[in-house]
Each structure stands twice: as C-alpha cells, then as structure tokens.
C-alpha cells in the first residue's frame, strides 16, 4: 500500500514537472514567434507603405525613362542598367575568388597559426561597415589604380564587400559534406583535385550558390560605398554596350563609364523639395525590395533543387 | 549526378546573358562613345535642379551626353581643380584656397552667375511671437559664442518668452552653410556647432515642422514646397528698416538682404576653348536658363543681368569677381565689370 501511495505521489510530482516544462516550452515559443513577427512585420509595413506611396509610378515607363526634372516623366532606366552592370562586375570578381579562397582554406590550407589568422580576418571582414570599403576603394581603385569613378570601380568595391560572405558560405557548405563521400572517392582512386572538384564542390554547390545570391542581394542595396566612389546623380544615357556587332563582339568600354545605381537614384529623389519625387523614391524602394526578395527566393529554390538531386 | 548539375549552369548562364542582352539592345547604337564627348558636371546640390533641367533639355535637343553629380560646392571645386570635370556648380563664389588649387593645376575658369536663391529662415507655424528677425538677432543665435549659452528665445530678444530654442541648419560642407554664416555672422564657416545639421533639406523641414521651439534655414525652393508646414520669417537688414519676406519680387528688386544669393557655374576655360560640346552646352544654358530656372522654382536673373552674363561668356574672360571671399549683397552687373 505504502509503495503504491508513494509511487502515486511521485507520479503527481512528475506530472507537475512535465506540465511546468511544457508551459515553459510554450512560453518560449511565443517569445520566439513574437521576435520573428517583430522583424517580419516591420519589413512588411515598410514594404506596404512604399507600395502604397509609390503605386502611381508602377508602369513600364518608369523602367524605360531616363531621370527628369519632371517627376511624372522621370524613370529608372540608367539606374537599373547601372545596377545590373555593377552587379555583373561584382559577380565576376567576387565569385571565382571567393569560392577558390573558401575551397583552399577548407581543403588545402595547412592548419597552423597563419591559417587561423586568415580565418579570423575573413570573419571580421564580413562585419566591417560598408563605408569603409567605399573609402578603401576611393583610395585604391579610383586614385591608386586610376580606374576613375566607373562601373569597374563600383563592381570591384561591391565585390570586395561580398567576398567574405562568399568565402564563409563556401566553407560552411563544404564542411557539410559527409566525410564518407571523400573516403569513398579516395577509395576508388580519385586524386585530391578530383575529390574536390567532382564531389565536394558539386555537392556543396547549392550552399555556395545561396551564399553568392545572398551576397549579391546585399550588394544591390548598398549606397554608402557607391556614393563614396562618386556615382553620378543625373545620367541620361546608357553605358556603351558590352556586346558589339563587329569582332571581337565584346568591348570593355562600359567598364570605364560613369554610372548611377538604384539606391542612389532613390536617395537623390528623396532629397528633392518637390513631393512628387518622393513618390518616385518610394516606387524605387519597393522595386529594390522586390528584387532582393526575388534573389533570396531564387537562392532558396536553387538550394532545394540541387539538394533534391543529391542522393547519398 | 554530374549530369544533373550541368543544366543548372547552362540555365543560369543563359539567364544572365538574356538579362544583359535585354539591357543592351537599347543602347546598341551608342557603342562607340568617346570619353571627350561627355560633358562632366559636378558640384552644389542647390544648383543641381537647374543644371539637371538644362542637361535634360540639351540632351534632347543636341544628342550630346551630359552627366551631373552632387558633391557639394566644395567637393565639386576639388574635382574641377583636378581637371576631372568641365563645369562646376557653386552656391557661393570660389574661395581663395580653391583658386590656388586650380592655379596649381593650370586650370582657369569663367565665372557665370545663373540664378538667384533666397536663403529662407523658417519657424514652426505655431510660433506666434516671432514677427521678424533682425540680422543682429540671427547673429546672436548662430554665432560660435552662442554655443551652449543661448538656449532660450528670451536671451535673443528680451520681449520673447523664456522658452527653449532648437536649431536646424545646413551641413558644414555645403555652400549654403558658408553663405549663411558669411551673411549673418560675418565670417564664412563660423557658426555654433550645437544644432541639427543636415545636407538633406527635407530633414530640416521635418525638424522645424515638428517642433514649436525650432528655427532653421534652407533654400527657397524647399520653403515654397513646404509653406504649409513651416513659416518664413521676414528679415530686417538694418535697424529701423521694415522686415522683408523672401519672394521672387524681393529677391529681384534687391530688398531681401542679406540672404539672397547668386548661384554660379564655373566653366573650365580650357574646355570652353577646346571642346565645342562644352561651348554649345553653355550657350544653351544661358539661352534657356530664364525659363528653366523658374520652372525649378529658383529666381531668374533680371534681363539686364542676363545680358551682362551673356556678354561676359562671349568675352571668355577668366577669373572671379570675388577675390576668394564670399561677399554679400554684390550686384551681378557690378561683379562682372570687376573681371578684367
């Protein structure tokens, strides 16, 4: 009898404990949800506000017109083409270098104090304020190397900015590959290069791509470093085309062309006295958010597609 | 697995290629652009709306490319004196040290006034006790000695209430700041530092509109757009004179003193001589500025002053009428006569 009673009493105690833990669980999940909602709702409110304000300007004309003193006729053509070209240079400069650096650090670099130093620096670089990259670029690219205030300078600057993001992401994706995959490849006689190139990089490509796109999405909204290196405010023509109809079919003149980008155009419109321009600025802001969200969505989709095809 | 990967790469490359192709099908005809074909302009954000309007019309009419940046008057002169731009916009005359930099680089310039602006001192519309500001009162409020000591309206004028003052003004890199301090305190760049400074005049409008204790100053165009949110204060130039509100008329007839200021463009004499595009641009600028200046809400020069500026441009005389200091209240016709 006594043992039964004590077990029952104990059971009640245990039940109370379980209830308490479940309650704590519930409270924490509410706090977590609130924290998540706070961020999401802020972004959502901001986006709705931009869309509501900028709504009258959503038209094809807005994308195909040059800037103008008349707000209703002013458009984003030179800005989005500028953004696109700058992103192209950023992509070409940051991705091969970032992925190569990530692969080297993860697969080839000897584990010693020097690698540790590089590792700490790369991680730190990811947290450096973007204006610092702008100042570096002003000294190094604009004056030091004489690239001037050009698309090349802007693209390389943003390339530097996202390089640490690409490196860190590449390393994390590579680290996620099970060691058994490498061992299996080595076991059938693959060289180190074959293991890295055919297996590790291949399986990590989803994660690497995600990192690249998230980095690019950050770069497209950057204003501070681009202002520092002297982006123009009024430019009503496009840079020379990178493809031409005479051999060798590509030309590089566009790299040295002056430019403007979406955030700069928005910034300029926002500082105008005329309120009609503030509508343009809101429409531009909404566009930048949509482009960023699309890029992030692409990253998620690509990761999903690539993961689905990997069966181990 | 290898084969699964390749289509993605191709897909992606094709996507990028398609995007680029879309962008450039439009610009195809411009393939052979020469860097000298582009007229490069930079400088004051105050003059920017005028130059932007001229550049827009000029490009439509002549198909010559123009770029305009906003680096501020000081930043614009730095680039101009390094030979990076053909034309520099300025909301104050060129300063002595900028003239030295230009001289060292062998760059001569032609000084052309293109419009007037009225620096407007504003208060919150709910502020009813301020009917006008004398220059002395503004000086008391803004001079460097006021920092940390002048905190209430009563300290500025004993007949005003003992309530706090909040100040909003131009950022120290702008020509507006240089001109206001020169006109009010008597020395350019000499101002108290404990005020909210911004290069973006909309921030100043917002600040004054939302605080009953506030006063601030900015260009007339920003006041005109926001005249329901902030109130302009009449300025008394000399003791005993009536207070004058900024307006087109009072700027044109010279009664709004000392805060009406000429706006300038500085043209590189070398570019004007060697580059026919630059010459065509300035011809176009002067021929159309009256109409365009009014459209972007600045005050156009009176006809006789435009004629004088036109003659000055034709004579291609280099140099400044100011001797390297921002001078207040000088007439443009007199100014141009000083340049030999």
Interface residues (C-beta under 8 A of the other chain):
Chain A: X66 X67 X68 X69 X77 X81 X84 X85 X88 X91 X198 X202 X205 X230 X231 X232 X233 X234 X235 X236 X237 X238 X239 X240 X241 X242 X243 X244 X245 X251 X253 X256 X257 X258 X268 X270 X271 X272 X273 X274 X275 X302 X305 X306 X309 X310 X311
Chain B: X1 X2 X4 X5 X8 X16 X19 X20 X21 X23 X24 X26 X27 X28 X30 X31 X32 X33 X35 X38 X40 X45 X48 X49 X51 X52 X53 X55 X56 X59 X65 X66 X67 X68 X69 X70 X71 X199 X200 X201 X202 X219 X221 X222 X224 X225 X226 X295 X296 X297
